[in-house]
Structures are given as structure tokens and as C-alpha cells.
Amino acid sequence: MTEGAAGGRGRSTVRPANDDVPMVRAKKPEKSSKSGVKSKAAGNRATFEKRTIALVYDFDGTLSPRPMQEYAFLPQIGVDAAEFWKETNRVAREQEADPLITYMHLLYKKAKDAGVRIDRDDLVAQGRSVELFAGVLEWFDAIGEYVSLRAESQGVTVRHYMISSGLTEIIEGTPIYGRFHNVFASEYWFEAYDMPYPKRVITDTGKTQYLFRINKGVEDLGQTINQHMPEAERPIPFSNMIYFGDGDTDVPSMAVMRKNGGHAIAVHPPGKSKDKCLDLFKAGRIDFFAAADYRRGSDLFKRTCLLIDRMLADIRVQEETWKIARGLK
């Protein structure tokens, strides 16, 4: 969450996990039959396709200990972080404004007052100062290796997504940006005015839109997700998804995931209070919780792998059912 205030940019491009592979534009989901099978022109063959697992992450407090703006932006303009978030929430209440739009406005207003001009390149550079929890850098390869080892169905792949109220520009400067299939985070419109204007703001409930975009395969933000799509035609079922978050701002996303058959894990800072996680667990919002330790062998790694095992087994069952049904035709 930012998630110091009580906001995501969606790229119209998809970045593969391998940084050496050029970015490609997100495509419309291919037309599938009601059994989740795409027809092949060659030889009229068909294959079972719902083999993609999606791990979806919040950023602030989930992958990084503190809101991303606290590492470089606020120190650069000489503003105390605690006072900034306090003022953000106060102004939002007084003006009856969205706290996320308020923080994005105040951030640049204070920079201008301090005589500091910050553009897009500056924000990307700030991303290099953002601290990540232990093991985050190695997490993506470790999960990929685990799936390769455990998957019995051929062609099972893992995609990582980020949905954050924080700033896309700062996220781009972090060393993990290239590991995400897509990033949806708040973004500034730098060309609009002398003072950048919020181009996209992702609120707590707004995050859920992007879960459905992943589910339906409609990741191009120029396309609507409001049209009905039968469950059987959705390329990544919610049952193949896990959401990772750390607090109240993630509750809507966790609720949507669990309600639709998906999974959710809450994290807390290592060695610090896990009361919020306990509340989420007791309320049935999450499957598991653990300290935000992403190293192989940690509780978080082991509990994530348990859910992945469940998803892999479900993929095998669905694939076998599909084969039997196909043989009866």
C-alpha cells in the first residue's frame, strides 16, 4: 500500500522476465472455445491452454519496507515523511478529496515550493534508492525454478504482475521492474502543465479492475473490460492467481481474489507486529500470512509454494478432464 496516504500505471507493453528479450505490445486475448481451448489451423489441432499462473503484488509494504517516495523524493525536497503523510490525509479530509490524488498533488507542490524541479527521468533515477525486502531480487527465479520442478503438465508458465498505488516512474528505476509481465501503477502526465498532473491514479478499490484485466487477458488499457466474457474463455482463471499485500489498502483485492476462487497472502515486516495479518486471516481475507522474507526456505516461500502446488494439481485435473471430454466427441 502507499500507501502512506490512505496510488498505477498500466503499460500497453509487456516486459518478459528475461531482460534480454525486447518488449512487445500486449495483445488481445485469442479467441478460445468454452472449454478454454484455442483451435489450431494446422491439422485442426487443439490444446489445453489454461496453464498460466499469475502472482500479483502490491509494492509499498509488500516488496519494499516503506513507501517508495520516502527513499529519495521526500529527502530531496527536505520534507519529513511522517509530516507529509499526515498533511496529505488532513487535506484530503478537509477538501473531501481522494487521498491518492492529494498525495500526488502535494508531492510536486512541495517540490516546487522548495525550488526543486523533478521530471520523469529524476523519478526513474530515484527508484535506484528504493530498498527491497530480503530475497526479493532472487524470488522470481526461485519461484520459476520451483514451478519447473513441480509441474507435471507441459507448458506451465508463471507471470508476475504489480498493481500499486505508488508511482510507475519510481518503480521503473528499481532492479525488479523488468521481472514483471505488466505493471499497473499511478503515473504523472508530465507534458500537460508546468506542474505535472496525475495521469492515472489507482485507488484501493481501483486495484480490482486490474485483477480482472489479468483474468480476462485485457491488459491494454485502451480496451474496456466491461464486456461480458464467459469464465471458460478467460485465459488466466482466478484459481491460478495469488495476490500479495500488506494491509487495509489491499483488502478489496484480497476479497475479489478469494471470492472468485483465487488466493491471497499477507506479509508483515520481519520482527514487527503481525496483528493486521492476523485480522485479515481471521476475517477470511487471506489463505496465509508470513514475514516479508522472500528468501528460499522462508515461511513466505514455503506457503507460496503450497498454493502453487494446489494450482498445479488443479491444472492437471482440468487438463485430464478436458482430454476425456474431447475424446468423447
Number of C-alpha atoms within 10 A of each C-alpha: 26 24 26 25 24 19 32 26 25 22 18 17 16 20 22 18 18 11 11 9 9 9 14 11 12 18 13 12 13 13 13 15 14 12 16 20 20 17 16 10 8 7 7 7 10 14 13 17 17 22 24 19 23 23 22 24 23 28 27 22 23 24 25 19 18 21 21 26 23 18 17 19 22 17 12 14 19 12 16 11 17 11 9 19 19 13 16 25 20 15 17 18 13 8 11 10 13 17 23 26 21 22 24 22 17 17 17 20 15 16 19 15 10 13 10 13 13 16 14 16 11 15 20 18 17 22 24 16 17 21 15 22 19 16 17 19 16 13 17 19 13 17 18 13 11 13 19 16 9 13 19 13 15 9 13 16 14 19 18 19 21 25 31 29 31 30 27 27 23 26 25 18 20 18 14 17 20 20 20 20 20 26 29 27 27 25 25 22 13 14 9 11 8 9 18 19 17 18 14 20 24 25 25 21 13 16 23 20 16 24 22 20 19 20 21 22 20 20 28 19 15 9 10 10 17 9 6 7 10 10 15 15 22 24 23 23 23 24 20 25 27 26 25 26 31 28 20 16 20 24 20 15 27 27 17 21 23 20 12 11 12 21 27 29 24 28 22 22 19 14 8 8 11 17 10 16 24 16 13 21 17 11 9 14 24 26 19 21 24 23 21 28 22 23 18 15 10 15 17 21 19 15 17 22 16 12 21 23 16 13 22 22 16 15 24 17 13 16 19 14 12 16 13 11 11 11 8 6 5
